[in-house]
């Protein structure tokens, strides 16, 4: 669940950042994809840490 939320949040944040910098649709898609990957990896690590601490 954390990973999905992180992916969606990262994509939205990336698209917003590109739009704020004056980018076109391709820029927003690229920023959204990159931010989604980065935030997804952070979310995955957070999920693993959370599950490991529960044991």
PDB file of N, CA, C and O in Angstrom:
ATOM      1  N   UNK A   1       0.823  -1.193   0.000  1.00  0.00           N
ATOM      2  CA  UNK A   1       0.000   0.000   0.000  1.00  0.00           C
ATOM      3  C   UNK A   1       0.867   1.256   0.000  1.00  0.00           C
ATOM      4  O   UNK A   1       0.551   2.243  -0.664  1.00  0.00           O
ATOM      5  N   UNK A   2       1.946   1.204   0.743  1.00  0.00           N
ATOM      6  CA  UNK A   2       2.853   2.354   0.796  1.00  0.00           C
ATOM      7  C   UNK A   2       3.466   2.591  -0.581  1.00  0.00           C
ATOM      8  O   UNK A   2       3.636   3.737  -0.999  1.00  0.00           O
ATOM      9  N   UNK A   3       3.793   1.523  -1.276  1.00  0.00           N
ATOM     10  CA  UNK A   3       4.438   1.649  -2.584  1.00  0.00           C
ATOM     11  C   UNK A   3       3.489   2.304  -3.588  1.00  0.00           C
ATOM     12  O   UNK A   3       3.895   3.184  -4.347  1.00  0.00           O
ATOM     13  N   UNK A   4       2.240   1.877  -3.591  1.00  0.00           N
ATOM     14  CA  UNK A   4       1.259   2.438  -4.526  1.00  0.00           C
ATOM     15  C   UNK A   4       1.049   3.925  -4.246  1.00  0.00           C
ATOM     16  O   UNK A   4       1.027   4.739  -5.170  1.00  0.00           O
ATOM     17  N   UNK A   5       0.896   4.275  -2.976  1.00  0.00           N
ATOM     18  CA  UNK A   5       0.726   5.684  -2.618  1.00  0.00           C
ATOM     19  C   UNK A   5       1.954   6.495  -3.025  1.00  0.00           C
ATOM     20  O   UNK A   5       1.824   7.605  -3.543  1.00  0.00           O
ATOM     21  N   UNK A   6       3.139   5.946  -2.793  1.00  0.00           N
ATOM     22  CA  UNK A   6       4.371   6.649  -3.143  1.00  0.00           C
ATOM     23  C   UNK A   6       4.490   6.847  -4.656  1.00  0.00           C
ATOM     24  O   UNK A   6       4.925   7.903  -5.115  1.00  0.00           O
ATOM     25  N   UNK A   7       4.100   5.825  -5.431  1.00  0.00           N
ATOM     26  CA  UNK A   7       4.136   5.947  -6.890  1.00  0.00           C
ATOM     27  C   UNK A   7       3.213   7.057  -7.384  1.00  0.00           C
ATOM     28  O   UNK A   7       3.608   7.895  -8.194  1.00  0.00           O
ATOM     29  N   UNK A   8       1.981   7.049  -6.885  1.00  0.00           N
ATOM     30  CA  UNK A   8       1.021   8.070  -7.308  1.00  0.00           C
ATOM     31  C   UNK A   8       1.452   9.469  -6.876  1.00  0.00           C
ATOM     32  O   UNK A   8       1.348  10.427  -7.642  1.00  0.00           O
ATOM     33  N   UNK A   9       1.934   9.571  -5.647  1.00  0.00           N
ATOM     34  CA  UNK A   9       2.397  10.864  -5.144  1.00  0.00           C
ATOM     35  C   UNK A   9       3.598  11.362  -5.952  1.00  0.00           C
ATOM     36  O   UNK A   9       3.679  12.543  -6.289  1.00  0.00           O
ATOM     37  N   UNK A  10       4.521  10.462  -6.258  1.00  0.00           N
ATOM     38  CA  UNK A  10       5.701  10.836  -7.036  1.00  0.00           C
ATOM     39  C   UNK A  10       5.347  11.295  -8.441  1.00  0.00           C
ATOM     40  O   UNK A  10       5.903  12.271  -8.943  1.00  0.00           O
ATOM     41  N   UNK A  11       4.417  10.585  -9.074  1.00  0.00           N
ATOM     42  CA  UNK A  11       4.001  10.975 -10.424  1.00  0.00           C
ATOM     43  C   UNK A  11       3.333  12.346 -10.419  1.00  0.00           C
ATOM     44  O   UNK A  11       3.598  13.177 -11.287  1.00  0.00           O
ATOM     45  N   UNK A  12       2.474  12.573  -9.445  1.00  0.00           N
ATOM     46  CA  UNK A  12       1.797  13.876  -9.360  1.00  0.00           C
ATOM     47  C   UNK A  12       2.796  14.986  -9.061  1.00  0.00           C
ATOM     48  O   UNK A  12       2.726  16.064  -9.651  1.00  0.00           O
ATOM     49  N   UNK A  13       3.715  14.727  -8.153  1.00  0.00           N
ATOM     50  CA  UNK A  13       4.712  15.739  -7.804  1.00  0.00           C
ATOM     51  C   UNK A  13       5.627  16.047  -8.985  1.00  0.00           C
ATOM     52  O   UNK A  13       5.975  17.204  -9.221  1.00  0.00           O
ATOM     53  N   UNK A  14       6.014  15.017  -9.720  1.00  0.00           N
ATOM     54  CA  UNK A  14       6.865  15.220 -10.897  1.00  0.00           C
ATOM     55  C   UNK A  14       6.171  16.030 -11.971  1.00  0.00           C
ATOM     56  O   UNK A  14       6.766  16.939 -12.550  1.00  0.00           O
ATOM     57  N   UNK A  15       4.905  15.706 -12.242  1.00  0.00           N
ATOM     58  CA  UNK A  15       4.160  16.461 -13.249  1.00  0.00           C
ATOM     59  C   UNK A  15       3.971  17.908 -12.814  1.00  0.00           C
ATOM     60  O   UNK A  15       4.074  18.823 -13.631  1.00  0.00           O
ATOM     61  N   UNK A  16       3.697  18.113 -11.547  1.00  0.00           N
ATOM     62  CA  UNK A  16       3.536  19.474 -11.027  1.00  0.00           C
ATOM     63  C   UNK A  16       4.841  20.257 -11.132  1.00  0.00           C
ATOM     64  O   UNK A  16       4.837  21.437 -11.483  1.00  0.00           O
ATOM     65  N   UNK A  17       5.950  19.601 -10.828  1.00  0.00           N
ATOM     66  CA  UNK A  17       7.255  20.259 -10.913  1.00  0.00           C
ATOM     67  C   UNK A  17       7.569  20.669 -12.352  1.00  0.00           C
ATOM     68  O   UNK A  17       8.042  21.779 -12.597  1.00  0.00           O
ATOM     69  N   UNK A  18       7.306  19.779 -13.294  1.00  0.00           N
ATOM     70  CA  UNK A  18       7.573  20.098 -14.702  1.00  0.00           C
ATOM     71  C   UNK A  18       6.679  21.233 -15.182  1.00  0.00           C
ATOM     72  O   UNK A  18       7.125  22.117 -15.913  1.00  0.00           O
ATOM     73  N   UNK A  19       5.417  21.204 -14.769  1.00  0.00           N
ATOM     74  CA  UNK A  19       4.499  22.278 -15.177  1.00  0.00           C
ATOM     75  C   UNK A  19       4.927  23.617 -14.581  1.00  0.00           C
ATOM     76  O   UNK A  19       4.840  24.654 -15.238  1.00  0.00           O
ATOM     77  N   UNK A  20       5.386  23.584 -13.336  1.00  0.00           N
ATOM     78  CA  UNK A  20       5.836  24.801 -12.658  1.00  0.00           C
ATOM     79  C   UNK A  20       7.056  25.399 -13.358  1.00  0.00           C
ATOM     80  O   UNK A  20       7.234  26.617 -13.375  1.00  0.00           O
ATOM     81  N   UNK A  21       7.893  24.536 -13.933  1.00  0.00           N
ATOM     82  CA  UNK A  21       9.085  24.996 -14.643  1.00  0.00           C
ATOM     83  C   UNK A  21       8.802  25.363 -16.095  1.00  0.00           C
ATOM     84  O   UNK A  21       9.716  25.725 -16.836  1.00  0.00           O
ATOM     85  N   UNK A  22       7.533  25.270 -16.505  1.00  0.00           N
ATOM     86  CA  UNK A  22       7.154  25.681 -17.853  1.00  0.00           C
ATOM     87  C   UNK A  22       7.306  24.592 -18.899  1.00  0.00           C
ATOM     88  O   UNK A  22       7.477  24.895 -20.080  1.00  0.00           O
ATOM     89  N   UNK A  23       7.248  23.349 -18.496  1.00  0.00           N
ATOM     90  CA  UNK A  23       7.420  22.243 -19.439  1.00  0.00           C
ATOM     91  C   UNK A  23       6.141  21.907 -20.177  1.00  0.00           C
ATOM     92  O   UNK A  23       5.045  22.261 -19.744  1.00  0.00           O
ATOM     93  N   UNK A  24       6.294  21.222 -21.295  1.00  0.00           N
ATOM     94  CA  UNK A  24       5.136  20.779 -22.075  1.00  0.00           C
ATOM     95  C   UNK A  24       4.702  19.389 -21.602  1.00  0.00           C
ATOM     96  O   UNK A  24       5.182  18.916 -20.572  1.00  0.00           O
ATOM     97  N   UNK A  25       3.813  18.738 -22.329  1.00  0.00           N
ATOM     98  CA  UNK A  25       3.272  17.448 -21.919  1.00  0.00           C
ATOM     99  C   UNK A  25       4.358  16.374 -21.805  1.00  0.00           C
ATOM    100  O   UNK A  25       4.352  15.576 -20.867  1.00  0.00           O
ATOM    101  N   UNK A  26       5.287  16.358 -22.765  1.00  0.00           N
ATOM    102  CA  UNK A  26       6.361  15.361 -22.721  1.00  0.00           C
ATOM    103  C   UNK A  26       7.228  15.535 -21.478  1.00  0.00           C
ATOM    104  O   UNK A  26       7.637  14.554 -20.858  1.00  0.00           O
ATOM    105  N   UNK A  27       7.506  16.779 -21.118  1.00  0.00           N
ATOM    106  CA  UNK A  27       8.284  17.048 -19.909  1.00  0.00           C
ATOM    107  C   UNK A  27       7.541  16.576 -18.666  1.00  0.00           C
ATOM    108  O   UNK A  27       8.140  15.983 -17.769  1.00  0.00           O
ATOM    109  N   UNK A  28       6.235  16.840 -18.611  1.00  0.00           N
ATOM    110  CA  UNK A  28       5.449  16.422 -17.455  1.00  0.00           C
ATOM    111  C   UNK A  28       5.408  14.905 -17.336  1.00  0.00           C
ATOM    112  O   UNK A  28       5.474  14.366 -16.231  1.00  0.00           O
ATOM    113  N   UNK A  29       5.298  14.207 -18.480  1.00  0.00           N
ATOM    114  CA  UNK A  29       5.293  12.745 -18.447  1.00  0.00           C
ATOM    115  C   UNK A  29       6.647  12.195 -17.995  1.00  0.00           C
ATOM    116  O   UNK A  29       6.711  11.245 -17.214  1.00  0.00           O
ATOM    117  N   UNK A  30       7.717  12.794 -18.487  1.00  0.00           N
ATOM    118  CA  UNK A  30       9.044  12.319 -18.118  1.00  0.00           C
ATOM    119  C   UNK A  30       9.330  12.581 -16.643  1.00  0.00           C
ATOM    120  O   UNK A  30       9.789  11.681 -15.940  1.00  0.00           O
ATOM    121  N   UNK A  31       9.071  13.782 -16.168  1.00  0.00           N
ATOM    122  CA  UNK A  31       9.266  14.092 -14.756  1.00  0.00           C
ATOM    123  C   UNK A  31       8.391  13.192 -13.883  1.00  0.00           C
ATOM    124  O   UNK A  31       8.835  12.694 -12.848  1.00  0.00           O
ATOM    125  N   UNK A  32       7.143  12.989 -14.313  1.00  0.00           N
ATOM    126  CA  UNK A  32       6.233  12.130 -13.551  1.00  0.00           C
ATOM    127  C   UNK A  32       6.759  10.711 -13.447  1.00  0.00           C
ATOM    128  O   UNK A  32       6.685  10.099 -12.381  1.00  0.00           O
ATOM    129  N   UNK A  33       7.287  10.182 -14.537  1.00  0.00           N
ATOM    130  CA  UNK A  33       7.824   8.816 -14.524  1.00  0.00           C
ATOM    131  C   UNK A  33       9.047   8.701 -13.624  1.00  0.00           C
ATOM    132  O   UNK A  33       9.165   7.757 -12.843  1.00  0.00           O
ATOM    133  N   UNK A  34       9.942   9.652 -13.735  1.00  0.00           N
ATOM    134  CA  UNK A  34      11.172   9.605 -12.930  1.00  0.00           C
ATOM    135  C   UNK A  34      10.848   9.751 -11.448  1.00  0.00           C
ATOM    136  O   UNK A  34      11.364   8.999 -10.621  1.00  0.00           O
ATOM    137  N   UNK A  35      10.009  10.702 -11.113  1.00  0.00           N
ATOM    138  CA  UNK A  35       9.637  10.893  -9.711  1.00  0.00           C
ATOM    139  C   UNK A  35       8.880   9.674  -9.182  1.00  0.00           C
ATOM    140  O   UNK A  35       9.061   9.290  -8.026  1.00  0.00           O
ATOM    141  N   UNK A  36       8.041   9.068 -10.010  1.00  0.00           N
ATOM    142  CA  UNK A  36       7.300   7.877  -9.584  1.00  0.00           C
ATOM    143  C   UNK A  36       8.264   6.731  -9.284  1.00  0.00           C
ATOM    144  O   UNK A  36       8.077   6.008  -8.305  1.00  0.00           O
ATOM    145  N   UNK A  37       9.284   6.560 -10.105  1.00  0.00           N
ATOM    146  CA  UNK A  37      10.268   5.500  -9.871  1.00  0.00           C
ATOM    147  C   UNK A  37      11.026   5.754  -8.573  1.00  0.00           C
ATOM    148  O   UNK A  37      11.204   4.845  -7.763  1.00  0.00           O
ATOM    149  N   UNK A  38      11.466   6.981  -8.382  1.00  0.00           N
ATOM    150  CA  UNK A  38      12.232   7.312  -7.174  1.00  0.00           C
ATOM    151  C   UNK A  38      11.379   7.131  -5.928  1.00  0.00           C
ATOM    152  O   UNK A  38      11.808   6.487  -4.971  1.00  0.00           O
ATOM    153  N   UNK A  39      10.172   7.694  -5.932  1.00  0.00           N
ATOM    154  CA  UNK A  39       9.309   7.579  -4.767  1.00  0.00           C
ATOM    155  C   UNK A  39       8.845   6.139  -4.564  1.00  0.00           C
ATOM    156  O   UNK A  39       8.644   5.713  -3.427  1.00  0.00           O
ATOM    157  N   UNK A  40       8.674   5.387  -5.640  1.00  0.00           N
ATOM    158  CA  UNK A  40       8.303   3.985  -5.525  1.00  0.00           C
ATOM    159  C   UNK A  40       9.389   3.173  -4.843  1.00  0.00           C
ATOM    160  O   UNK A  40       9.096   2.303  -4.023  1.00  0.00           O
ATOM    161  N   UNK A  41      10.642   3.453  -5.178  1.00  0.00           N
ATOM    162  CA  UNK A  41      11.749   2.758  -4.524  1.00  0.00           C
ATOM    163  C   UNK A  41      11.828   3.113  -3.044  1.00  0.00           C
ATOM    164  O   UNK A  41      12.094   2.250  -2.207  1.00  0.00           O
ATOM    165  N   UNK A  42      11.599   4.376  -2.726  1.00  0.00           N
ATOM    166  CA  UNK A  42      11.584   4.790  -1.318  1.00  0.00           C
ATOM    167  C   UNK A  42      10.431   4.110  -0.585  1.00  0.00           C
ATOM    168  O   UNK A  42      10.587   3.669   0.554  1.00  0.00           O
ATOM    169  N   UNK A  43       9.279   4.028  -1.235  1.00  0.00           N
ATOM    170  CA  UNK A  43       8.134   3.355  -0.637  1.00  0.00           C
ATOM    171  C   UNK A  43       8.387   1.872  -0.432  1.00  0.00           C
ATOM    172  O   UNK A  43       7.960   1.302   0.572  1.00  0.00           O
ATOM    173  N   UNK A  44       9.078   1.240  -1.374  1.00  0.00           N
ATOM    174  CA  UNK A  44       9.415  -0.169  -1.240  1.00  0.00           C
ATOM    175  C   UNK A  44      10.336  -0.397  -0.048  1.00  0.00           C
ATOM    176  O   UNK A  44      10.134  -1.336   0.722  1.00  0.00           O
ATOM    177  N   UNK A  45      11.331   0.444   0.107  1.00  0.00           N
ATOM    178  CA  UNK A  45      12.238   0.337   1.247  1.00  0.00           C
ATOM    179  C   UNK A  45      11.477   0.562   2.553  1.00  0.00           C
ATOM    180  O   UNK A  45      11.707  -0.143   3.536  1.00  0.00           O
ATOM    181  N   UNK A  46      10.575   1.536   2.565  1.00  0.00           N
ATOM    182  CA  UNK A  46       9.778   1.790   3.770  1.00  0.00           C
ATOM    183  C   UNK A  46       8.896   0.595   4.108  1.00  0.00           C
ATOM    184  O   UNK A  46       8.721   0.265   5.281  1.00  0.00           O
ATOM    185  N   UNK A  47       8.341  -0.055   3.090  1.00  0.00           N
ATOM    186  CA  UNK A  47       7.509  -1.239   3.316  1.00  0.00           C
ATOM    187  C   UNK A  47       8.337  -2.384   3.887  1.00  0.00           C
ATOM    188  O   UNK A  47       7.908  -3.056   4.826  1.00  0.00           O
ATOM    189  N   UNK A  48       9.513  -2.607   3.329  1.00  0.00           N
ATOM    190  CA  UNK A  48      10.379  -3.687   3.819  1.00  0.00           C
ATOM    191  C   UNK A  48      10.797  -3.424   5.261  1.00  0.00           C
ATOM    192  O   UNK A  48      10.762  -4.331   6.093  1.00  0.00           O
ATOM    193  N   UNK A  49      11.191  -2.197   5.560  1.00  0.00           N
ATOM    194  CA  UNK A  49      11.580  -1.855   6.928  1.00  0.00           C
ATOM    195  C   UNK A  49      10.425  -2.032   7.880  1.00  0.00           C
ATOM    196  O   UNK A  49      10.605  -2.561   8.977  1.00  0.00           O
ATOM    197  N   UNK A  50       9.244  -1.603   7.487  1.00  0.00           N
ATOM    198  CA  UNK A  50       8.064  -1.731   8.339  1.00  0.00           C
ATOM    199  C   UNK A  50       7.743  -3.196   8.627  1.00  0.00           C
ATOM    200  O   UNK A  50       7.446  -3.551   9.768  1.00  0.00           O
ATOM    201  N   UNK A  51       7.798  -4.040   7.614  1.00  0.00           N
ATOM    202  CA  UNK A  51       7.496  -5.455   7.805  1.00  0.00           C
ATOM    203  C   UNK A  51       8.580  -6.162   8.621  1.00  0.00           C
ATOM    204  O   UNK A  51       8.282  -7.074   9.393  1.00  0.00           O
ATOM    205  N   UNK A  52       9.814  -5.750   8.454  1.00  0.00           N
ATOM    206  CA  UNK A  52      10.899  -6.366   9.228  1.00  0.00           C
ATOM    207  C   UNK A  52      10.808  -6.002  10.706  1.00  0.00           C
ATOM    208  O   UNK A  52      11.152  -6.812  11.567  1.00  0.00           O
ATOM    209  N   UNK A  53      10.349  -4.796  11.005  1.00  0.00           N
ATOM    210  CA  UNK A  53      10.253  -4.360  12.401  1.00  0.00           C
ATOM    211  C   UNK A  53       9.071  -5.037  13.104  1.00  0.00           C
ATOM    212  O   UNK A  53       9.043  -5.099  14.333  1.00  0.00           O
ATOM    213  N   UNK A  54       8.112  -5.536  12.355  1.00  0.00           N
ATOM    214  CA  UNK A  54       6.956  -6.180  12.955  1.00  0.00           C
ATOM    215  C   UNK A  54       7.280  -7.589  13.464  1.00  0.00           C
ATOM    216  O   UNK A  54       6.561  -8.120  14.311  1.00  0.00           O
ATOM    217  N   UNK A  55       8.343  -8.186  12.960  1.00  0.00           N
ATOM    218  CA  UNK A  55       8.694  -9.560  13.350  1.00  0.00           C
ATOM    219  C   UNK A  55       9.374  -9.644  14.663  1.00  0.00           C
ATOM    220  O   UNK A  55       9.722 -10.737  15.110  1.00  0.00           O
TER     221      UNK A  55
END
